[in-house]
Amino acid sequence: MSEVLGFGANVWRSYDAGEVPSESNARLIQLVQEPKRMRDLVELNEHLAEKEKKRMLHDIDAMLAKPKPLFSEANVQDYLHGWPFAR
């Protein structure tokens, strides 16, 4: 992950250990939580081995191919309130 984001290995290790990232690094980490943006960064990365890059892109494409569940505030409220049983 540190290589994809352009962080040094020690920076990512410190985040794994609980250190709070800088504001700019935190924003970058938030961006890659969206698979399409992660895919863009992997494609742009010139330091990844080709085999590793292909594996990562394959995994990201598999995530993108999965249908996303339909969530709405009403669905969540119904679930939390035990609908239809609570009515």
Distance bins in CASP14 RR format, pairs under 12 A and 6 or more apart:
PFRMAT RR
TARGET T0000
AUTHOR 0000-0000-0000
RMODE 2
METHOD distances of the structure
MODEL  1
1 7 1 0 0 1 0 0 0 0 0 0 0
1 8 0 0 0 0 0 1 0 0 0 0 0
1 9 0 0 0 0 1 0 0 0 0 0 0
1 11 0 0 0 0 0 1 0 0 0 0 0
1 12 1 0 1 0 0 0 0 0 0 0 0
1 13 0 0 0 0 0 1 0 0 0 0 0
1 15 0 0 0 0 1 0 0 0 0 0 0
1 16 0 0 0 0 1 0 0 0 0 0 0
1 25 0 0 0 0 0 1 0 0 0 0 0
1 28 0 0 0 0 0 1 0 0 0 0 0
1 29 0 0 0 0 1 0 0 0 0 0 0
1 32 0 0 0 0 1 0 0 0 0 0 0
1 33 0 0 0 0 0 1 0 0 0 0 0
1 38 0 0 0 0 1 0 0 0 0 0 0
1 41 0 0 0 0 0 1 0 0 0 0 0
1 42 0 0 0 0 0 1 0 0 0 0 0
1 45 0 0 0 0 0 1 0 0 0 0 0
1 48 0 0 0 0 0 1 0 0 0 0 0
1 52 0 0 0 0 0 1 0 0 0 0 0
1 56 0 0 0 0 0 1 0 0 0 0 0
2 8 1 0 1 0 0 0 0 0 0 0 0
2 9 1 0 1 0 0 0 0 0 0 0 0
2 10 0 0 0 0 1 0 0 0 0 0 0
2 11 1 0 0 1 0 0 0 0 0 0 0
2 12 1 1 0 0 0 0 0 0 0 0 0
2 13 1 0 0 1 0 0 0 0 0 0 0
2 14 0 0 0 0 0 1 0 0 0 0 0
2 15 0 0 0 0 1 0 0 0 0 0 0
2 16 0 0 0 0 1 0 0 0 0 0 0
2 21 0 0 0 0 0 1 0 0 0 0 0
2 25 0 0 0 0 0 1 0 0 0 0 0
2 28 0 0 0 0 0 1 0 0 0 0 0
2 29 0 0 0 0 0 1 0 0 0 0 0
2 32 0 0 0 0 0 1 0 0 0 0 0
2 41 0 0 0 0 0 1 0 0 0 0 0
2 45 0 0 0 0 0 1 0 0 0 0 0
2 47 0 0 0 0 0 1 0 0 0 0 0
2 48 0 0 0 0 0 1 0 0 0 0 0
3 9 0 0 0 0 1 0 0 0 0 0 0
3 11 0 0 0 0 0 1 0 0 0 0 0
3 12 0 0 0 0 1 0 0 0 0 0 0
3 41 0 0 0 0 0 1 0 0 0 0 0
3 42 0 0 0 0 1 0 0 0 0 0 0
3 44 0 0 0 0 0 1 0 0 0 0 0
3 45 1 0 0 1 0 0 0 0 0 0 0
3 46 0 0 0 0 0 1 0 0 0 0 0
3 47 1 0 1 0 0 0 0 0 0 0 0
3 48 1 0 0 1 0 0 0 0 0 0 0
3 49 0 0 0 0 1 0 0 0 0 0 0
3 52 0 0 0 0 1 0 0 0 0 0 0
3 53 0 0 0 0 0 1 0 0 0 0 0
3 56 0 0 0 0 0 1 0 0 0 0 0
4 12 0 0 0 0 1 0 0 0 0 0 0
4 28 0 0 0 0 1 0 0 0 0 0 0
4 29 0 0 0 0 0 1 0 0 0 0 0
4 31 0 0 0 0 0 1 0 0 0 0 0
4 32 1 0 0 1 0 0 0 0 0 0 0
4 37 0 0 0 0 0 1 0 0 0 0 0
4 38 1 0 0 1 0 0 0 0 0 0 0
4 39 0 0 0 0 0 1 0 0 0 0 0
4 40 0 0 0 0 0 1 0 0 0 0 0
4 41 1 0 1 0 0 0 0 0 0 0 0
4 42 1 0 1 0 0 0 0 0 0 0 0
4 43 0 0 0 0 0 1 0 0 0 0 0
4 44 0 0 0 0 1 0 0 0 0 0 0
4 45 1 0 1 0 0 0 0 0 0 0 0
4 46 0 0 0 0 0 1 0 0 0 0 0
4 47 0 0 0 0 1 0 0 0 0 0 0
4 48 1 0 0 1 0 0 0 0 0 0 0
4 52 0 0 0 0 1 0 0 0 0 0 0
4 53 0 0 0 0 1 0 0 0 0 0 0
4 56 1 0 0 1 0 0 0 0 0 0 0
4 57 0 0 0 0 0 1 0 0 0 0 0
4 60 0 0 0 0 0 1 0 0 0 0 0
5 11 0 0 0 0 1 0 0 0 0 0 0
5 12 1 0 0 1 0 0 0 0 0 0 0
5 15 0 0 0 0 0 1 0 0 0 0 0
5 21 0 0 0 0 0 1 0 0 0 0 0
5 24 0 0 0 0 0 1 0 0 0 0 0
5 25 1 0 0 1 0 0 0 0 0 0 0
5 26 0 0 0 0 0 1 0 0 0 0 0
5 27 0 0 0 0 0 1 0 0 0 0 0
5 28 1 0 1 0 0 0 0 0 0 0 0
5 29 1 0 0 1 0 0 0 0 0 0 0
5 30 0 0 0 0 0 1 0 0 0 0 0
5 31 0 0 0 0 1 0 0 0 0 0 0
5 32 1 0 0 1 0 0 0 0 0 0 0
5 33 0 0 0 0 0 1 0 0 0 0 0
5 37 0 0 0 0 0 1 0 0 0 0 0
5 38 0 0 0 0 1 0 0 0 0 0 0
5 40 0 0 0 0 0 1 0 0 0 0 0
5 41 1 0 0 1 0 0 0 0 0 0 0
5 42 0 0 0 0 0 1 0 0 0 0 0
5 44 0 0 0 0 0 1 0 0 0 0 0
5 45 0 0 0 0 1 0 0 0 0 0 0
5 47 0 0 0 0 0 1 0 0 0 0 0
5 48 0 0 0 0 0 1 0 0 0 0 0
6 12 0 0 0 0 1 0 0 0 0 0 0
6 24 0 0 0 0 0 1 0 0 0 0 0
6 25 0 0 0 0 1 0 0 0 0 0 0
6 28 0 0 0 0 1 0 0 0 0 0 0
6 29 0 0 0 0 0 1 0 0 0 0 0
6 32 0 0 0 0 0 1 0 0 0 0 0
6 41 0 0 0 0 1 0 0 0 0 0 0
6 42 0 0 0 0 0 1 0 0 0 0 0
6 44 0 0 0 0 0 1 0 0 0 0 0
6 45 1 0 0 1 0 0 0 0 0 0 0
6 46 0 0 0 0 0 1 0 0 0 0 0
6 47 0 0 0 0 1 0 0 0 0 0 0
6 48 0 0 0 0 0 1 0 0 0 0 0
7 13 0 0 0 0 1 0 0 0 0 0 0
7 14 0 0 0 0 1 0 0 0 0 0 0
7 15 0 0 0 0 1 0 0 0 0 0 0
7 16 0 0 0 0 0 1 0 0 0 0 0
7 19 0 0 0 0 0 1 0 0 0 0 0
7 21 0 0 0 0 1 0 0 0 0 0 0
7 22 0 0 0 0 0 1 0 0 0 0 0
7 24 0 0 0 0 0 1 0 0 0 0 0
7 25 1 0 0 1 0 0 0 0 0 0 0
7 26 0 0 0 0 0 1 0 0 0 0 0
7 28 0 0 0 0 1 0 0 0 0 0 0
7 29 0 0 0 0 1 0 0 0 0 0 0
7 32 0 0 0 0 0 1 0 0 0 0 0
7 41 0 0 0 0 0 1 0 0 0 0 0
7 47 0 0 0 0 0 1 0 0 0 0 0
8 14 0 0 0 0 1 0 0 0 0 0 0
8 15 0 0 0 0 0 1 0 0 0 0 0
8 25 0 0 0 0 0 1 0 0 0 0 0
8 47 0 0 0 0 0 1 0 0 0 0 0
9 15 0 0 0 0 0 1 0 0 0 0 0
9 16 0 0 0 0 0 1 0 0 0 0 0
10 16 0 0 0 0 0 1 0 0 0 0 0
10 17 0 0 0 0 0 1 0 0 0 0 0
10 19 0 0 0 0 0 1 0 0 0 0 0
11 17 0 0 0 0 0 1 0 0 0 0 0
11 19 0 0 0 0 1 0 0 0 0 0 0
11 20 0 0 0 0 0 1 0 0 0 0 0
11 21 0 0 0 0 1 0 0 0 0 0 0
11 22 0 0 0 0 1 0 0 0 0 0 0
11 24 0 0 0 0 0 1 0 0 0 0 0
11 25 1 0 0 1 0 0 0 0 0 0 0
11 26 0 0 0 0 0 1 0 0 0 0 0
11 28 0 0 0 0 0 1 0 0 0 0 0
11 29 0 0 0 0 0 1 0 0 0 0 0
12 18 0 0 0 0 0 1 0 0 0 0 0
12 19 0 0 0 0 0 1 0 0 0 0 0
12 21 0 0 0 0 1 0 0 0 0 0 0
12 25 0 0 0 0 1 0 0 0 0 0 0
12 28 0 0 0 0 0 1 0 0 0 0 0
12 29 0 0 0 0 1 0 0 0 0 0 0
13 19 0 0 0 0 1 0 0 0 0 0 0
14 20 0 0 0 0 1 0 0 0 0 0 0
14 21 0 0 0 0 1 0 0 0 0 0 0
14 22 0 0 0 0 0 1 0 0 0 0 0
14 25 0 0 0 0 0 1 0 0 0 0 0
15 21 1 0 1 0 0 0 0 0 0 0 0
15 22 0 0 0 0 0 1 0 0 0 0 0
15 25 1 0 0 1 0 0 0 0 0 0 0
15 26 0 0 0 0 1 0 0 0 0 0 0
15 28 0 0 0 0 0 1 0 0 0 0 0
15 29 1 0 0 1 0 0 0 0 0 0 0
16 29 0 0 0 0 0 1 0 0 0 0 0
19 25 0 0 0 0 0 1 0 0 0 0 0
19 26 0 0 0 0 0 1 0 0 0 0 0
20 26 1 0 0 1 0 0 0 0 0 0 0
20 29 0 0 0 0 0 1 0 0 0 0 0
21 27 0 0 0 0 1 0 0 0 0 0 0
21 28 0 0 0 0 1 0 0 0 0 0 0
21 29 1 0 0 1 0 0 0 0 0 0 0
21 30 0 0 0 0 1 0 0 0 0 0 0
22 28 0 0 0 0 1 0 0 0 0 0 0
22 29 0 0 0 0 0 1 0 0 0 0 0
23 29 0 0 0 0 0 1 0 0 0 0 0
23 30 0 0 0 0 0 1 0 0 0 0 0
24 30 0 0 0 0 0 1 0 0 0 0 0
24 31 0 0 0 0 0 1 0 0 0 0 0
25 31 0 0 0 0 0 1 0 0 0 0 0
25 32 0 0 0 0 0 1 0 0 0 0 0
26 32 0 0 0 0 0 1 0 0 0 0 0
26 33 0 0 0 0 0 1 0 0 0 0 0
27 33 0 0 0 0 0 1 0 0 0 0 0
27 37 0 0 0 0 0 1 0 0 0 0 0
28 34 0 0 0 0 0 1 0 0 0 0 0
28 37 0 0 0 0 1 0 0 0 0 0 0
28 38 0 0 0 0 0 1 0 0 0 0 0
28 41 0 0 0 0 1 0 0 0 0 0 0
29 37 0 0 0 0 0 1 0 0 0 0 0
29 38 0 0 0 0 0 1 0 0 0 0 0
29 41 0 0 0 0 0 1 0 0 0 0 0
30 37 0 0 0 0 1 0 0 0 0 0 0
30 38 0 0 0 0 0 1 0 0 0 0 0
31 37 1 0 1 0 0 0 0 0 0 0 0
31 38 0 0 0 0 1 0 0 0 0 0 0
31 39 0 0 0 0 0 1 0 0 0 0 0
31 40 0 0 0 0 1 0 0 0 0 0 0
31 41 0 0 0 0 1 0 0 0 0 0 0
32 38 1 0 1 0 0 0 0 0 0 0 0
32 39 0 0 0 0 1 0 0 0 0 0 0
32 40 0 0 0 0 1 0 0 0 0 0 0
32 41 1 0 0 1 0 0 0 0 0 0 0
32 42 0 0 0 0 1 0 0 0 0 0 0
32 44 0 0 0 0 0 1 0 0 0 0 0
32 45 0 0 0 0 0 1 0 0 0 0 0
32 56 0 0 0 0 0 1 0 0 0 0 0
32 60 0 0 0 0 0 1 0 0 0 0 0
33 41 0 0 0 0 0 1 0 0 0 0 0
33 63 0 0 0 0 0 1 0 0 0 0 0
34 40 0 0 0 0 1 0 0 0 0 0 0
34 41 0 0 0 0 0 1 0 0 0 0 0
34 60 0 0 0 0 0 1 0 0 0 0 0
34 63 0 0 0 0 0 1 0 0 0 0 0
34 64 0 0 0 0 1 0 0 0 0 0 0
34 68 0 0 0 0 0 1 0 0 0 0 0
35 41 0 0 0 0 0 1 0 0 0 0 0
35 42 0 0 0 0 0 1 0 0 0 0 0
35 56 0 0 0 0 0 1 0 0 0 0 0
35 57 0 0 0 0 0 1 0 0 0 0 0
35 59 0 0 0 0 1 0 0 0 0 0 0
35 60 1 0 1 0 0 0 0 0 0 0 0
35 61 0 0 0 0 1 0 0 0 0 0 0
35 62 0 0 0 0 1 0 0 0 0 0 0
35 63 1 0 1 0 0 0 0 0 0 0 0
35 64 1 0 1 0 0 0 0 0 0 0 0
35 65 0 0 0 0 1 0 0 0 0 0 0
35 66 0 0 0 0 1 0 0 0 0 0 0
35 68 0 0 0 0 0 1 0 0 0 0 0
36 42 0 0 0 0 0 1 0 0 0 0 0
36 43 0 0 0 0 0 1 0 0 0 0 0
36 57 0 0 0 0 0 1 0 0 0 0 0
36 60 0 0 0 0 1 0 0 0 0 0 0
36 61 0 0 0 0 0 1 0 0 0 0 0
36 63 0 0 0 0 1 0 0 0 0 0 0
36 64 1 0 0 1 0 0 0 0 0 0 0
37 43 0 0 0 0 0 1 0 0 0 0 0
37 44 0 0 0 0 0 1 0 0 0 0 0
37 60 0 0 0 0 1 0 0 0 0 0 0
37 64 0 0 0 0 0 1 0 0 0 0 0
38 44 0 0 0 0 0 1 0 0 0 0 0
38 45 0 0 0 0 0 1 0 0 0 0 0
38 56 0 0 0 0 1 0 0 0 0 0 0
38 57 0 0 0 0 1 0 0 0 0 0 0
38 59 0 0 0 0 1 0 0 0 0 0 0
38 60 1 0 1 0 0 0 0 0 0 0 0
38 61 0 0 0 0 0 1 0 0 0 0 0
38 63 0 0 0 0 1 0 0 0 0 0 0
38 64 0 0 0 0 1 0 0 0 0 0 0
39 45 0 0 0 0 0 1 0 0 0 0 0
39 53 0 0 0 0 0 1 0 0 0 0 0
39 56 0 0 0 0 1 0 0 0 0 0 0
39 57 1 0 0 1 0 0 0 0 0 0 0
39 58 0 0 0 0 0 1 0 0 0 0 0
39 59 0 0 0 0 1 0 0 0 0 0 0
39 60 1 0 1 0 0 0 0 0 0 0 0
39 61 1 0 0 1 0 0 0 0 0 0 0
39 62 0 0 0 0 0 1 0 0 0 0 0
39 63 0 0 0 0 1 0 0 0 0 0 0
39 64 1 0 0 1 0 0 0 0 0 0 0
40 56 0 0 0 0 0 1 0 0 0 0 0
40 57 0 0 0 0 0 1 0 0 0 0 0
40 60 0 0 0 0 1 0 0 0 0 0 0
40 64 0 0 0 0 0 1 0 0 0 0 0
41 47 0 0 0 0 0 1 0 0 0 0 0
41 48 0 0 0 0 0 1 0 0 0 0 0
41 53 0 0 0 0 0 1 0 0 0 0 0
41 56 0 0 0 0 1 0 0 0 0 0 0
41 57 0 0 0 0 0 1 0 0 0 0 0
41 60 0 0 0 0 1 0 0 0 0 0 0
42 48 1 0 0 1 0 0 0 0 0 0 0
42 49 0 0 0 0 0 1 0 0 0 0 0
42 50 0 0 0 0 0 1 0 0 0 0 0
42 52 0 0 0 0 1 0 0 0 0 0 0
42 53 1 0 0 1 0 0 0 0 0 0 0
42 54 0 0 0 0 1 0 0 0 0 0 0
42 55 0 0 0 0 1 0 0 0 0 0 0
42 56 1 0 1 0 0 0 0 0 0 0 0
42 57 1 0 1 0 0 0 0 0 0 0 0
42 58 0 0 0 0 0 1 0 0 0 0 0
42 59 0 0 0 0 1 0 0 0 0 0 0
42 60 1 0 0 1 0 0 0 0 0 0 0
42 61 0 0 0 0 0 1 0 0 0 0 0
43 53 1 0 0 1 0 0 0 0 0 0 0
43 54 0 0 0 0 0 1 0 0 0 0 0
43 56 0 0 0 0 1 0 0 0 0 0 0
43 57 1 0 0 1 0 0 0 0 0 0 0
43 60 0 0 0 0 1 0 0 0 0 0 0
43 61 0 0 0 0 0 1 0 0 0 0 0
44 53 0 0 0 0 0 1 0 0 0 0 0
44 57 0 0 0 0 0 1 0 0 0 0 0
45 52 0 0 0 0 1 0 0 0 0 0 0
45 53 1 0 0 1 0 0 0 0 0 0 0
45 56 0 0 0 0 1 0 0 0 0 0 0
45 57 0 0 0 0 0 1 0 0 0 0 0
46 53 0 0 0 0 1 0 0 0 0 0 0
47 53 0 0 0 0 1 0 0 0 0 0 0
48 54 0 0 0 0 1 0 0 0 0 0 0
48 55 0 0 0 0 1 0 0 0 0 0 0
48 56 1 0 0 1 0 0 0 0 0 0 0
48 57 0 0 0 0 1 0 0 0 0 0 0
49 55 0 0 0 0 1 0 0 0 0 0 0
49 56 0 0 0 0 0 1 0 0 0 0 0
50 56 0 0 0 0 0 1 0 0 0 0 0
50 57 0 0 0 0 0 1 0 0 0 0 0
51 57 0 0 0 0 0 1 0 0 0 0 0
51 58 0 0 0 0 0 1 0 0 0 0 0
52 58 0 0 0 0 0 1 0 0 0 0 0
52 59 0 0 0 0 0 1 0 0 0 0 0
53 59 0 0 0 0 0 1 0 0 0 0 0
53 60 0 0 0 0 0 1 0 0 0 0 0
54 60 0 0 0 0 0 1 0 0 0 0 0
54 61 0 0 0 0 0 1 0 0 0 0 0
55 61 0 0 0 0 0 1 0 0 0 0 0
55 62 0 0 0 0 0 1 0 0 0 0 0
56 62 0 0 0 0 0 1 0 0 0 0 0
56 63 0 0 0 0 0 1 0 0 0 0 0
57 63 0 0 0 0 0 1 0 0 0 0 0
57 64 0 0 0 0 0 1 0 0 0 0 0
58 64 0 0 0 0 0 1 0 0 0 0 0
58 65 0 0 0 0 0 1 0 0 0 0 0
59 65 0 0 0 0 0 1 0 0 0 0 0
59 66 0 0 0 0 0 1 0 0 0 0 0
60 66 0 0 0 0 0 1 0 0 0 0 0
69 75 0 0 0 0 1 0 0 0 0 0 0
69 76 0 0 0 0 0 1 0 0 0 0 0
69 79 0 0 0 0 0 1 0 0 0 0 0
70 76 0 0 0 0 0 1 0 0 0 0 0
71 77 0 0 0 0 0 1 0 0 0 0 0
71 78 0 0 0 0 0 1 0 0 0 0 0
71 79 0 0 0 0 1 0 0 0 0 0 0
72 78 0 0 0 0 1 0 0 0 0 0 0
72 79 0 0 0 0 0 1 0 0 0 0 0
73 79 0 0 0 0 0 1 0 0 0 0 0
73 80 0 0 0 0 0 1 0 0 0 0 0
74 80 0 0 0 0 0 1 0 0 0 0 0
74 81 0 0 0 0 0 1 0 0 0 0 0
74 83 0 0 0 0 1 0 0 0 0 0 0
75 81 0 0 0 0 0 1 0 0 0 0 0
75 82 0 0 0 0 0 1 0 0 0 0 0
75 83 0 0 0 0 1 0 0 0 0 0 0
76 82 0 0 0 0 0 1 0 0 0 0 0
76 83 0 0 0 0 0 1 0 0 0 0 0
77 83 1 0 0 1 0 0 0 0 0 0 0
77 86 0 0 0 0 0 1 0 0 0 0 0
78 84 1 0 0 1 0 0 0 0 0 0 0
78 85 0 0 0 0 0 1 0 0 0 0 0
78 86 0 0 0 0 1 0 0 0 0 0 0
78 87 0 0 0 0 1 0 0 0 0 0 0
79 85 0 0 0 0 0 1 0 0 0 0 0
79 86 0 0 0 0 0 1 0 0 0 0 0
80 86 0 0 0 0 1 0 0 0 0 0 0
81 87 0 0 0 0 1 0 0 0 0 0 0
END
